[in-house]
Amino acid sequence: MSNSGHRYFIINKPYNMVSQFISPDKVRLLGDLDFDFPEGTHAVGRLDNHSEGLLLLTTNKRVTRLLFESEQPHKRTYLVMVKNIVSQETVEQLQRGVTIRIKGGVDWVTTPCQVEIVEKPAYIKQREHHPLKEFLPHSWLLITLTEGKYHQVRKMTSAIRHHCDRLIRVSIEDIELGDLPPGGVREMEETEFFRLLKIENWQPETSILPQ
């Protein structure tokens, strides 16, 4: 446990699990993972049910505000498998920005971002219970965003007419998923957690008592 008394974890959220410990619906929850999380643990941000990969968990309620409401945008990188072969021209289109529909039915042009065509990394295994037909034409993209509209990555690939078959978050700033297996949990030391997230103002100010 850290000096502040808080604890910090990274998990590899499996496919078909929600980013919550409690839900009124009959769904797989974070509490179904084989790990005894302390009371008060919650997810920082979320990945939707069908998305996989890096999710941060902590007992520190300040982390969400520090990460998502700061003036400094934080990078999130996704490994994305899409149908059919993506051309370099299409990659450049994504890099410049594409129009997606966001909350309220508004058209939004995405902020310029980093996109590249990659080979499937060796550590990414076929999904066990929901395998994909990887023998059909497809491409793997590595997309790094600093904004996070609802279902943004899926909407971006849809905008270039390439359906997203698989979406795996592989890093948030310098915290990386690495070879952590689906359902795996790794606890992190507090100072290292914030250093890798590039958050400097994480320590609450303490008042100086008079002598």
Kinemage of the C-alpha trace (Angstrom):
@kinemage 1
@onewidth
@group {chain A} dominant
@subgroup {mainchain}
@vectorlist {calphas} color= white
{ca met a 1} P 0.000 0.000 0.000
{ca ser a 2} L 1.214 3.540 -0.792
{ca asn a 3} L 2.009 6.304 1.693
{ca ser a 4} L -1.384 7.868 0.921
{ca gly a 5} L -3.144 4.609 1.699
{ca his a 6} L -4.411 4.277 -1.888
{ca arg a 7} L -3.774 1.373 -4.240
{ca tyr a 8} L -3.329 1.324 -8.004
{ca phe a 9} L -3.825 -1.480 -10.524
{ca ile a 10} L -3.731 -2.103 -14.241
{ca ile a 11} L -5.803 -4.868 -15.780
{ca asn a 12} L -6.240 -6.394 -19.201
{ca lys a 13} L -10.017 -6.151 -19.491
{ca pro a 14} L -11.293 -9.165 -21.420
{ca tyr a 15} L -13.828 -9.024 -24.235
{ca asn a 16} L -17.453 -9.160 -23.061
{ca met a 17} L -16.891 -7.601 -19.635
{ca val a 18} L -18.070 -4.163 -18.491
{ca ser a 19} L -15.781 -1.651 -16.752
{ca gln a 20} L -17.806 -1.729 -13.532
{ca phe a 21} L -18.095 -3.685 -10.290
{ca ile a 22} L -21.884 -3.261 -10.056
{ca ser a 23} L -24.544 -3.388 -12.762
{ca pro a 24} L -28.316 -3.954 -12.840
{ca asp a 25} L -27.788 -6.062 -15.983
{ca lys a 26} L -26.649 -9.675 -16.215
{ca val a 27} L -23.126 -8.984 -17.476
{ca arg a 28} L -19.575 -9.955 -16.564
{ca leu a 29} L -18.165 -7.505 -14.039
{ca leu a 30} L -14.682 -6.479 -12.883
{ca gly a 31} L -15.377 -8.346 -9.657
{ca asp a 32} L -15.439 -11.574 -11.691
{ca leu a 33} L -11.678 -11.270 -12.218
{ca asp a 34} L -9.558 -13.611 -10.121
{ca phe a 35} L -8.277 -10.906 -7.777
{ca asp a 36} L -9.316 -9.585 -4.379
{ca phe a 37} L -9.614 -5.830 -4.978
{ca pro a 38} L -9.817 -3.607 -1.868
{ca glu a 39} L -13.059 -1.873 -1.001
{ca gly a 40} L -13.530 1.398 -2.877
{ca thr a 41} L -11.700 0.252 -6.031
{ca his a 42} L -13.150 1.740 -9.226
{ca ala a 43} L -12.215 2.031 -12.892
{ca val a 44} L -10.619 5.218 -14.215
{ca gly a 45} L -12.464 5.876 -17.461
{ca arg a 46} L -13.878 2.855 -19.219
{ca leu a 47} L -13.719 0.457 -22.110
{ca asp a 48} L -17.016 -0.691 -23.554
{ca asn a 49} L -18.199 -4.274 -23.260
{ca his a 50} L -16.708 -5.384 -26.605
{ca ser a 51} L -13.395 -3.535 -26.226
{ca glu a 52} L -10.361 -5.100 -24.583
{ca gly a 53} L -7.099 -4.107 -22.991
{ca leu a 54} L -5.617 -1.643 -20.568
{ca leu a 55} L -7.892 -0.351 -17.825
{ca leu a 56} L -6.720 1.536 -14.730
{ca leu a 57} L -8.256 0.748 -11.351
{ca thr a 58} L -7.651 2.570 -8.086
{ca thr a 59} L -9.084 3.462 -4.703
{ca asn a 60} L -8.016 7.106 -5.294
{ca lys a 61} L -11.033 9.125 -6.441
{ca arg a 62} L -8.854 12.041 -7.615
{ca val a 63} L -7.273 10.109 -10.491
{ca thr a 64} L -10.195 10.449 -12.942
{ca arg a 65} L -10.218 14.236 -12.582
{ca leu a 66} L -6.427 14.511 -12.782
{ca leu a 67} L -6.285 12.370 -15.926
{ca phe a 68} L -9.334 13.448 -17.915
{ca glu a 69} L -10.125 16.961 -16.718
{ca ser a 70} L -6.649 18.462 -16.819
{ca glu a 71} L -5.611 21.069 -19.399
{ca gln a 72} L -2.889 18.694 -20.574
{ca pro a 73} L -4.442 16.015 -22.839
{ca his a 74} L -3.255 12.468 -22.236
{ca lys a 75} L -2.428 10.011 -24.997
{ca arg a 76} L -4.294 6.718 -25.308
{ca thr a 77} L -3.175 4.141 -27.858
{ca tyr a 78} L -5.372 1.450 -29.391
{ca leu a 79} L -4.573 -1.598 -31.500
{ca val a 80} L -7.442 -2.007 -33.927
{ca met a 81} L -8.306 -4.849 -36.288
{ca val a 82} L -10.524 -3.704 -39.165
{ca lys a 83} L -12.109 -5.497 -42.097
{ca asn a 84} L -10.294 -5.406 -45.457
{ca ile a 85} L -6.968 -3.855 -46.418
{ca val a 86} L -6.429 -0.242 -45.409
{ca ser a 87} L -4.529 1.953 -47.888
{ca gln a 88} L -1.900 4.512 -46.916
{ca glu a 89} L -4.191 7.190 -48.342
{ca thr a 90} L -6.903 6.134 -45.894
{ca val a 91} L -4.398 6.192 -43.016
{ca glu a 92} L -3.564 9.801 -43.911
{ca gln a 93} L -7.264 10.613 -43.917
{ca leu a 94} L -7.537 9.304 -40.340
{ca gln a 95} L -4.409 11.223 -39.347
{ca arg a 96} L -5.846 14.518 -40.608
{ca gly a 97} L -9.263 13.952 -39.016
{ca val a 98} L -12.578 12.462 -40.084
{ca thr a 99} L -16.172 13.477 -39.419
{ca ile a 100} L -18.048 11.410 -36.846
{ca arg a 101} L -21.459 11.802 -35.230
{ca ile a 102} L -21.292 12.565 -31.507
{ca lys a 103} L -23.733 13.090 -28.647
{ca gly a 104} L -26.705 15.226 -29.576
{ca gly a 105} L -26.505 14.232 -33.244
{ca val a 106} L -23.704 16.743 -33.889
{ca asp a 107} L -21.038 16.222 -36.579
{ca trp a 108} L -17.515 16.376 -35.127
{ca val a 109} L -14.188 16.462 -36.970
{ca thr a 110} L -11.670 14.435 -35.003
{ca thr a 111} L -8.443 16.060 -33.855
{ca pro a 112} L -5.359 15.125 -35.946
{ca cys a 113} L -3.853 11.969 -34.469
{ca gln a 114} L -1.192 9.315 -34.934
{ca val a 115} L -2.184 6.317 -37.078
{ca glu a 116} L -0.050 3.608 -38.644
{ca ile a 117} L -0.566 0.208 -40.237
{ca val a 118} L 1.158 -2.490 -38.163
{ca glu a 119} L 1.633 -6.219 -38.030
{ca lys a 120} L -0.334 -8.042 -35.341
{ca pro a 121} L 1.975 -8.171 -32.276
{ca ala a 122} L 2.958 -11.692 -31.208
{ca tyr a 123} L 1.551 -11.177 -27.696
{ca ile a 124} L -1.971 -10.522 -29.012
{ca lys a 125} L -3.694 -13.893 -29.066
{ca gln a 126} L -6.893 -14.966 -30.792
{ca arg a 127} L -9.919 -14.424 -28.554
{ca glu a 128} L -10.848 -17.676 -26.829
{ca his a 129} L -14.635 -17.521 -26.668
{ca his a 130} L -15.255 -15.109 -29.544
{ca pro a 131} L -12.670 -15.998 -32.216
{ca leu a 132} L -12.378 -13.876 -35.353
{ca lys a 133} L -11.918 -15.062 -38.933
{ca glu a 134} L -8.377 -13.791 -39.310
{ca phe a 135} L -7.973 -15.638 -42.618
{ca leu a 136} L -10.252 -13.017 -44.219
{ca pro a 137} L -8.673 -9.771 -45.509
{ca his a 138} L -8.050 -7.365 -42.627
{ca ser a 139} L -5.613 -4.744 -41.344
{ca trp a 140} L -4.214 -3.858 -37.928
{ca leu a 141} L -3.926 -0.174 -37.071
{ca leu a 142} L -2.205 1.533 -34.163
{ca ile a 143} L -4.167 4.695 -33.296
{ca thr a 144} L -3.107 7.235 -30.670
{ca leu a 145} L -5.710 9.769 -29.538
{ca thr a 146} L -5.760 12.652 -27.078
{ca glu a 147} L -9.547 13.023 -27.155
{ca gly a 148} L -12.137 10.466 -26.154
{ca lys a 149} L -15.569 10.930 -27.655
{ca tyr a 150} L -18.048 8.087 -27.109
{ca his a 151} L -17.006 5.075 -29.238
{ca gln a 152} L -14.599 7.370 -31.061
{ca val a 153} L -12.229 4.750 -32.502
{ca arg a 154} L -15.078 2.602 -33.817
{ca lys a 155} L -16.745 5.652 -35.358
{ca met a 156} L -13.464 6.738 -36.965
{ca thr a 157} L -12.904 3.379 -38.680
{ca ser a 158} L -16.560 3.350 -39.732
{ca ala a 159} L -16.061 6.807 -41.288
{ca ile a 160} L -13.364 5.345 -43.570
{ca arg a 161} L -15.637 2.356 -44.362
{ca his a 162} L -13.590 -0.225 -42.488
{ca his a 163} L -15.619 -2.016 -39.822
{ca cys a 164} L -13.829 -2.410 -36.467
{ca asp a 165} L -13.653 -6.115 -35.596
{ca arg a 166} L -11.411 -5.845 -32.552
{ca leu a 167} L -10.289 -2.949 -30.360
{ca ile a 168} L -7.548 -3.287 -27.718
{ca arg a 169} L -6.229 -0.376 -25.669
{ca val a 170} L -2.495 -0.977 -25.333
{ca ser a 171} L -1.309 2.124 -23.474
{ca ile a 172} L -2.285 5.258 -21.585
{ca glu a 173} L 0.657 7.653 -21.758
{ca asp a 174} L 3.631 5.482 -20.646
{ca ile a 175} L 1.610 2.812 -18.829
{ca glu a 176} L 1.623 -0.133 -21.222
{ca leu a 177} L -0.457 -3.296 -21.377
{ca gly a 178} L 2.563 -5.336 -22.445
{ca asp a 179} L 2.105 -9.088 -22.184
{ca leu a 180} L -0.443 -8.966 -19.348
{ca pro a 181} L -2.912 -11.736 -20.324
{ca pro a 182} L -6.680 -11.127 -20.653
{ca gly a 183} L -8.102 -10.992 -17.134
{ca gly a 184} L -4.640 -10.344 -15.680
{ca val a 185} L -4.108 -7.811 -12.880
{ca arg a 186} L -0.899 -6.002 -11.926
{ca glu a 187} L -0.544 -3.692 -8.924
{ca met a 188} L 1.560 -0.545 -9.357
{ca glu a 189} L 3.483 1.591 -6.896
{ca glu a 190} L 1.878 5.039 -6.436
{ca thr a 191} L 4.783 7.272 -7.519
{ca glu a 192} L 5.470 5.111 -10.578
{ca phe a 193} L 1.767 5.116 -11.506
{ca phe a 194} L 1.626 8.913 -11.652
{ca arg a 195} L 5.071 9.263 -13.246
{ca leu a 196} L 4.096 7.008 -16.151
{ca leu a 197} L 0.783 8.853 -16.552
{ca lys a 198} L 2.761 12.138 -16.628
{ca ile a 199} L 0.641 13.608 -13.842
{ca glu a 200} L 2.698 15.881 -11.589
{ca asn a 201} L 0.124 17.527 -9.313
{ca trp a 202} L -1.205 14.314 -7.790
{ca gln a 203} L -0.205 14.837 -4.176
{ca pro a 204} L -2.926 16.653 -2.215
{ca glu a 205} L -1.743 19.898 -0.675
{ca thr a 206} L -1.195 19.613 3.057
{ca ser a 207} L -1.739 22.601 5.264
{ca ile a 208} L 1.210 23.706 7.370
{ca leu a 209} L 0.282 23.773 11.035
{ca pro a 210} L 1.607 26.644 13.145
{ca gln a 211} L 4.484 25.807 15.474
